[in-house]
Amino acid sequence: EAQTVANAYSAIEHDLTIIPVINKIDLDYARVDEVTEEIEQQFGLGGDEIQCVSAKEGIGIEGLLESIINTIPPPKGAPEAELQAMVFDSHYDEFRGAITYIRIMNGTIRKGDKITFMRASSSHEVVEIGQFVPQPQACEGLGAGQVGYVICNIKSLDMVHVGDTLCRHNSDVEALQGYQEPKRMVYCGLYPSDGQDFKELRDALGRLKINDPSFVFEPETSKALGFGFRCGFLGLLHMEIVQQRLEQESDVDLIQTAPNVTYELTTKKGEELVIHRPQEVPDSGEIEEFRQPIVRVNFIAPAEYIGVIMKLCNDRRGVQQSQEYLSTTRMMLTYDLPLAEVIYDLHDKLKSATRGYGTMDYELLGYYPADLVRMDILVNGNRVDALSIICDRVDSQRRGRAVCKKLKLEINRHMFEVAVQAAIGAKVIARETVRALRKNVTAKCYGGDISRKKKLWAKQKEGKKRMKSVGSVDIPQKAFMAVLESGQDQN
């Protein structure tokens, strides 16, 4: 797996001890010898270091546990020092409040102690303390190097933050270093399908955020979807997990807008802006430089599929960086790609092109200048804010035509013509027309001069012109969602 390789390299960079483990060796199609060779070539680990196990059958488990005990260094810390504990997770219980998971770095903590969360500057008494064995089990206290949980009857969701330092009340110890606030890379809108569920959705998001600090949300309003929230995620997988958790843990039916990434730009006045949604992009005449996030993507697949992966990346403006054999039959390809081209459907396309054998993993390289534009969708001359997108100028015309064609099929016909346009600034780059419903106004004319029919047609035309100037076009919900889903086909 590409993600396994990336995590292994990250562990090596941080000088961590690695125990290579080959799992599922009980399967008929297990490639133990081949994977062993790949591990030796890729990481220089082999021989007795590699543990072969089957968690299902219980094969090799005792040897793995002994290897962990003998190989992994014990935790550091001074039990006699002042209390310093790192908050690494938490969840909310309706009856007991926030249950905070901590690792004791220094000192000890006991039931009844008064402690302070340094980031929130809030003090509480420890009502319950416990450890995992592996289920939560209450105990009298925890010491340096141990992991457990504390309950302090905290009912506010804003007082517990992952990465916060927990210390004794009135202690002058410094906050623990090493935790970095994760940077959100993907944003999308989440709206309740029923507008009356807005409060329930807000409460569900608040409960979710207490144990997922990488997830952020803020209220927003859309003309098409009503009241909802703008949500930030670490990546596409994180976004899918959050949406699934919301649907499972609450009874709110969700509508999700198309995901987009964060951009940076410099205005001609020298201002630096971070763009989370297309509506925040100023007019093109005010932009000095537009920058997009570039990610380095590692693909691992059988050698026979390398050609289709290359075509997949080239179609998405990718730049190849390296190509190497992991074994005689498997290769790793490395490409630099715009994150916007990765988040839509690259993973699905990869699985389809490689029959499920290909894997990928990506990491952010930084923000680099690009020729980007904001493309707006106009319906009857009015901009639909939720359908605006940021795209490459070269690709804007094709994407604009795709959206307009999709909307033409979905918008109901009216008594007047409805123009569906894609525009960059004041320039229209694509257009489709939803034809007007036509009433046969000459049906009552059974004969006579043609001028009578012409007068009726002219009167009808004038009426439709007046109707178009004052009439409004409602985009049905199914049409809006169909266009958002077509974003995958536009890339």
Backbone hydrogen bonds, N-H to C=O, Kabsch-Sander energy under -0.5 kcal/mol:
donor,donor_aa,acceptor,acceptor_aa,energy
5,V,1,E,-1.8
6,A,2,A,-2.2
7,N,3,Q,-2.5
8,A,4,T,-2.1
9,Y,5,V,-2.2
10,S,6,A,-2.0
11,A,7,N,-2.2
12,I,8,A,-2.1
13,E,9,Y,-2.3
14,H,10,S,-1.5
15,D,12,I,-1.5
16,L,11,A,-2.5
22,I,51,Q,-3.1
23,N,21,V,-0.6
25,I,53,V,-1.6
27,L,24,K,-1.3
30,A,27,L,-1.4
35,V,31,R,-2.8
36,T,32,V,-2.4
37,E,33,D,-2.0
38,E,34,E,-1.9
39,I,35,V,-2.5
40,E,36,T,-2.1
41,Q,37,E,-2.3
42,Q,38,E,-2.8
43,F,39,I,-2.5
44,G,39,I,-0.6
44,G,40,E,-1.1
45,L,39,I,-1.0
49,E,46,G,-1.7
50,I,47,G,-1.0
51,Q,20,P,-2.8
52,C,50,I,-0.5
53,V,22,I,-2.9
53,V,51,Q,-0.6
54,S,59,I,-2.2
58,G,54,S,-1.8
59,I,54,S,-1.3
61,I,58,G,-0.7
64,L,60,G,-1.8
65,L,61,I,-2.5
66,E,62,E,-2.3
67,S,63,G,-2.1
68,I,64,L,-2.2
69,I,65,L,-2.1
70,N,66,E,-2.5
71,T,67,S,-2.3
72,I,68,I,-1.8
81,A,78,A,-1.4
84,Q,106,N,-2.2
85,A,166,L,-1.9
86,M,103,R,-2.5
87,V,164,D,-2.4
88,F,86,M,-0.6
88,F,101,Y,-1.9
89,D,101,Y,-1.2
91,H,99,I,-1.8
93,D,97,G,-2.4
97,G,93,D,-2.1
98,A,154,I,-2.5
99,I,91,H,-3.2
100,T,98,A,-0.7
100,T,150,V,-2.2
101,Y,89,D,-3.0
102,I,148,G,-2.5
103,R,86,M,-1.9
104,I,146,Q,-2.7
105,M,84,Q,-2.5
105,M,103,R,-0.7
106,N,84,Q,-1.8
107,G,78,A,-2.7
109,I,142,L,-2.3
111,K,140,E,-1.6
112,G,126,V,-2.2
113,D,110,R,-2.0
115,I,113,D,-0.6
115,I,124,H,-3.0
116,T,167,C,-3.2
117,F,122,S,-2.6
118,M,116,T,-0.7
118,M,165,T,-2.5
121,S,117,F,-1.6
122,S,117,F,-1.2
124,H,115,I,-2.6
126,V,113,D,-2.8
127,V,125,E,-0.7
127,V,151,I,-2.5
128,E,151,I,-1.7
130,G,149,Y,-2.2
131,Q,137,Q,-2.5
132,F,147,V,-0.5
133,V,131,Q,-0.5
133,V,135,Q,-2.3
137,Q,131,Q,-2.7
139,C,129,I,-2.9
142,L,109,I,-2.3
145,G,104,I,-3.3
146,Q,143,G,-2.2
148,G,102,I,-2.3
149,Y,130,G,-2.2
150,V,100,T,-2.3
151,I,128,E,-2.5
152,C,98,A,-0.7
153,N,96,R,-0.5
155,K,153,N,-0.7
159,M,156,S,-1.0
161,H,159,M,-0.5
163,G,87,V,-3.5
164,D,161,H,-2.0
166,L,85,A,-3.0
167,C,116,T,-2.2
169,H,114,K,-2.3
171,S,168,R,-1.9
180,Q,178,G,-0.6
184,R,182,P,-0.5
185,M,233,F,-2.2
186,V,233,F,-2.2
187,Y,260,N,-3.6
188,C,231,C,-2.0
190,L,229,F,-2.7
191,Y,255,I,-2.6
193,S,253,D,-2.7
195,G,193,S,-0.6
197,D,194,D,-2.4
198,F,195,G,-1.2
201,L,197,D,-2.3
202,R,198,F,-2.3
203,D,199,K,-2.3
204,A,200,E,-2.1
205,L,201,L,-2.4
206,G,202,R,-2.0
207,R,203,D,-2.1
208,L,204,A,-1.9
209,K,205,L,-2.1
210,I,206,G,-0.9
211,N,208,L,-1.0
212,D,209,K,-1.0
215,F,212,D,-1.7
216,V,232,G,-1.4
218,E,230,R,-1.7
220,E,228,G,-2.2
222,S,226,G,-2.7
226,G,222,S,-2.7
228,G,220,E,-2.6
229,F,190,L,-2.4
230,R,218,E,-3.5
231,C,188,C,-2.9
231,C,229,F,-0.6
232,G,216,V,-2.5
233,F,186,V,-3.2
239,M,235,G,-1.9
240,E,236,L,-2.1
241,I,237,L,-2.3
242,V,238,H,-2.4
243,Q,239,M,-2.2
244,Q,240,E,-2.2
245,R,241,I,-2.5
246,L,242,V,-2.4
247,E,243,Q,-2.1
248,Q,244,Q,-2.1
249,E,245,R,-3.0
250,S,246,L,-1.2
255,I,191,Y,-2.7
257,T,189,G,-2.4
260,N,187,Y,-3.0
262,T,185,M,-1.0
263,Y,275,I,-2.3
264,E,291,R,-2.1
265,L,273,L,-2.2
266,T,289,E,-2.6
267,T,271,E,-2.3
268,K,286,E,-2.2
270,G,267,T,-2.0
273,L,265,L,-2.8
273,L,271,E,-0.6
275,I,263,Y,-3.0
275,I,273,L,-0.5
276,H,274,V,-0.6
280,E,277,R,-2.0
281,V,278,P,-1.9
286,E,283,D,-2.2
287,I,284,S,-1.1
288,E,266,T,-2.9
289,E,266,T,-1.9
291,R,264,E,-3.4
292,Q,368,Y,-2.6
294,I,366,G,-2.9
295,V,337,L,-3.0
296,R,363,E,-2.8
297,V,295,V,-0.6
297,V,335,Y,-3.4
298,N,361,D,-3.0
299,F,297,V,-0.5
299,F,333,L,-3.3
300,I,359,T,-2.2
301,A,331,M,-1.9
303,A,329,T,-3.0
305,Y,302,P,-2.1
306,I,303,A,-1.4
309,I,305,Y,-1.7
310,M,306,I,-2.4
311,K,307,G,-2.0
312,L,308,V,-2.1
313,C,309,I,-2.2
314,N,310,M,-2.7
315,D,311,K,-2.2
316,R,313,C,-0.9
317,R,314,N,-1.3
318,G,313,C,-2.3
319,V,336,D,-2.2
321,Q,334,T,-3.3
322,S,334,T,-1.4
324,E,332,M,-2.2
326,L,330,R,-2.2
327,S,330,R,-1.7
331,M,301,A,-2.6
332,M,324,E,-3.0
333,L,299,F,-2.5
334,T,322,S,-2.3
335,Y,297,V,-2.4
336,D,319,V,-2.6
337,L,295,V,-2.7
337,L,335,Y,-0.6
339,L,293,P,-2.7
341,E,338,P,-1.4
342,V,338,P,-0.7
342,V,339,L,-1.1
343,I,339,L,-2.0
346,L,342,V,-0.8
347,H,342,V,-0.5
349,K,345,D,-2.8
350,L,346,L,-2.5
351,K,347,H,-2.3
352,S,348,D,-2.3
353,A,349,K,-2.8
354,T,350,L,-2.0
355,R,352,S,-0.8
356,G,351,K,-2.4
357,Y,354,T,-1.8
359,T,300,I,-2.3
361,D,298,N,-1.4
363,E,296,R,-1.5
365,L,294,I,-2.9
366,G,294,I,-1.2
368,Y,292,Q,-2.4
370,A,290,F,-2.4
372,L,370,A,-1.4
373,V,391,C,-2.5
375,M,373,V,-0.6
375,M,389,I,-3.1
376,D,374,R,-0.6
376,D,423,A,-3.0
378,L,376,D,-0.5
378,L,421,Q,-3.0
379,V,382,N,-2.9
380,N,378,L,-0.5
380,N,419,A,-3.0
382,N,379,V,-1.6
384,V,377,I,-2.8
385,D,383,R,-0.9
387,L,384,V,-1.8
388,S,385,D,-1.4
389,I,375,M,-2.2
391,C,373,V,-2.3
391,C,389,I,-0.5
393,R,371,D,-2.4
395,D,392,D,-0.7
396,S,392,D,-0.8
396,S,393,R,-0.7
397,Q,393,R,-0.5
399,R,395,D,-2.0
400,G,396,S,-2.6
401,R,397,Q,-2.3
402,A,398,R,-2.0
403,V,399,R,-2.0
404,C,400,G,-2.3
405,K,401,R,-2.5
406,K,402,A,-1.8
407,L,403,V,-2.6
408,K,404,C,-2.3
409,L,405,K,-1.3
410,E,406,K,-1.1
411,I,407,L,-2.8
414,H,416,F,-0.6
418,V,434,V,-2.0
419,A,417,E,-0.5
420,V,432,E,-3.1
421,Q,378,L,-2.9
421,Q,419,A,-0.6
422,A,430,A,-2.5
423,A,376,D,-2.8
424,I,427,K,-2.8
425,G,423,A,-0.6
427,K,424,I,-1.9
428,V,426,A,-0.6
429,I,422,A,-2.8
430,A,422,A,-1.4
432,E,420,V,-2.6
434,V,418,V,-3.0
435,R,433,T,-0.8
437,L,414,H,-3.4
439,K,437,L,-0.5
441,V,439,K,-1.6
443,A,440,N,-1.2
445,C,442,T,-1.4
446,Y,444,K,-0.8
452,R,449,D,-1.2
453,K,449,D,-0.6
454,K,450,I,-2.1
455,K,451,S,-2.0
456,L,452,R,-1.7
457,W,453,K,-2.5
458,A,454,K,-2.5
459,K,455,K,-2.3
460,Q,456,L,-2.3
461,K,457,W,-2.5
462,E,458,A,-2.3
463,G,459,K,-2.1
464,K,460,Q,-2.3
465,K,461,K,-2.0
466,R,462,E,-2.1
467,M,463,G,-2.3
468,K,464,K,-2.4
469,S,465,K,-1.4
470,V,466,R,-1.1
471,G,467,M,-2.6
474,D,472,S,-0.6
475,I,473,V,-0.6
480,F,476,P,-2.1
481,M,477,Q,-2.5
482,A,478,K,-1.9
483,V,479,A,-1.8
484,L,480,F,-1.8
485,E,481,M,-2.4
486,S,482,A,-1.4
487,G,484,L,-1.3
488,Q,485,E,-1.5
489,D,486,S,-0.8
490,Q,486,S,-1.2
491,N,487,G,-0.6
